[in-house]
Amino acid sequence: RRVNRASADQRRGRAGREAPGLCYRLWADEQRLAAHREPEILQADLSGLVFELLRWGVQNPATLAWVTPPPAPALASARQLLSALGLLETDGSLGALGRQCGRWPAHPRLAVLMNSARSLHAEALACWLIAWLEESIGAPELDLAVVFSALSGGDRAVADERWKRAARQWAARAGCSLQSANADALVPLLARAFP
């Protein structure tokens, strides 16, 4: 996306913040910049929002007062994903799995992944995987070879410190040890989170 005028002005202000500097910004006269960025609610995946609202008991987001109302197609897409993950009843309310997954502070896909890990005896793997996916879930490409190489043979050298810290936090929430992780359940876990 093309930068908006507010972001371009902010970047110009950074040029002289630490020392004297120059800022060169180039665009054609006929390419007018938008004044501000489009609100995130108009761009984002709303499945986490819809899941949280359902946990609060809000069936219809339109009943709430919004600064920028969420678009109906994005809400429908979010409900479709929650349904595909098995979190909703046929009437659109949270089902048993949805209530179970509500205990995990994560995107609904990752909550399903963590909830499924117990039945597969793969909690440690899920902790590593979720820690990585939380950073990568909006990325255009996900390279599972990174996760697999870090998990195969118990070698954690590939994992960066932020990933390790996040995995430890997830292990504390799940009450498991990260040492028992192996990649055998990788495919079933991902299939449940990304049906």
N, C-alpha and C positions, 0 to 999 in steps of 0.2 A: 504494500500500500504506500501511496505517496504520503510524505510527511505533511502534517497540518501546520498552519501558521504558528499556533501556540507552542508546538514542540520545536519548531525551527527557531523561534525567539528564545526559548529556554536554552537551546544548545548554544546560541550566540552568547548568552550570558555566561556560559561556562568558559569561554575563551579567555577571559581576563580574571578569573576567580583566584587562581594561585599565583599568577605572574602576568605581566603584560602579554597580550596575545592578540591574534587576528582570527576572524571567523569568515570564511568564504562560503557562501551559500549560492548555488547556481540553479536556476530553473528558467525556462522560457517565459516571456511576458504573457503569452497566451495560455500558459498553464497556471491558472489561478489555484492557490492553495486553500483548502477548507479552513475556516477559522479555528475550529476545534476538532478533536477526535470524536468519532461516533461513540455514544455511550456503550460501555462493555456489554450491557444486557442485550443490546441489539446484535452483538457479534458472538457471544459465548455459547457454549454448550450449557443448557439450562437443566440438565438431568439432576445435578447436585442440588440446585435450588428447588426443583419440584419435589425431590425426595425429602428434603428438609421441611418443606411446607406440609407435606403429607404427614411427616412425623409430628408436626405441631397440630395436625387436625384440619389443615386448610385444604379442602378439596378443589376449590376454584380460586386460583391466584387473582382473578379479576376483582374479587371482593376486597382486596387490599388496596391501600393508597400507595401508588408508585410515583416516584419522580419521573421515571421513564417506564411505562408499562412494558412488560415482556411481550414480544411478538407471539401471536397465536400459533404460527407454524413451528416456532422453536419450542413452545410448550407442548405441542402435540408430538413433536419428535422426541422430546424428553420422556413423555409418558410412554411412547412406543418402546424406547430403550428400557425403561424400568419394567415394563411388561415382559420384554424379551429376556430380561435377567431373572424373571420369576418373582419380582418384588411386589407385584400388585395382584389384588383379587380382580375378578371379572367386573366388579362395580367401580374399579378405579381406586379403591382404598388400599392401604398397605396390608399385605398378607403376612403370614407367619414368618416367612423368610425376610420380608422387608423389615419387620419389627426386630428380628435377630440382627440383621445387618446394620440397623440404626445405632448399635453400640460402637461401631467403628468409625472414627472421624476421618472419613476419606470419601472420594468420589464413589458413587454407587457401584461401579465396576470393581473397584478395589475392595470395597466392603464385601461384595459377593465372593471375591477371590479369597479374602481372609476368612470369611465364614466357612467356605468350602474346604479350607486347608485342614481343619480338624478331622473331618471324615477321611481325608486322604493321608493323615499322619504326616503332613507337610507344612507345619506351622513355620518352621525356620526358613524353608524355601519361600513361603509366602511373604515373610518379613523382608527378605532380601529383594524379592521381586517387586513388592509394593513400594519399597524405598526407592527403587530405580524407576518404576513407572510413574510415581508422583512427580518426578522431575521431567519425565519424557512424554506424559500422556497427551499433550497438545502438539508434540513434534510431528513433522510430516512423515518421518520414517522412524521406526523402532528397530534397533539392531539387537536381537535377542542373543547374538553370539557374545556380546559383552557380558550379559548375565550368566550365560552358560559357562564361559571360560572362567568367570570368577567363582562359580560354584563347583565346577568339576574338580574332583580330588581335594576339595576343601581349601583350594588356593584362593585367598582373599587379596592377594597382592594387586590384582587388577582394580579392585574397588577403591574409589577415592574416599577421602575422609568424610565428606558430607554424606555420601551413600552409606558408609559404615555407621555413622552417627544416627542416621534415620533408621537403618535396619535395627540398631540396638534399641531405639525408642519403640519400634513396633514389637520387638521381642519382649520388652518389658510390659507392653499392653497385653500381649498374647500369653505371657507367662511361659515362655519357652527359651531354649538356648539356641543361639545361632550356630553352634558347632555341629548340630545334627543335620544340617541342610545338605540335601543332595538333589540333583536335578531330575530324578525319576518322575516326579509328579508335575513337571513343568507344563507339559502339554495339557493334561486334564485341568489344571488350575487356570491356564489361559483360555481354554475352551469355555469354562464356566463364566469367566469375566468378559470374554469377547465372543458371545455366541454367534 
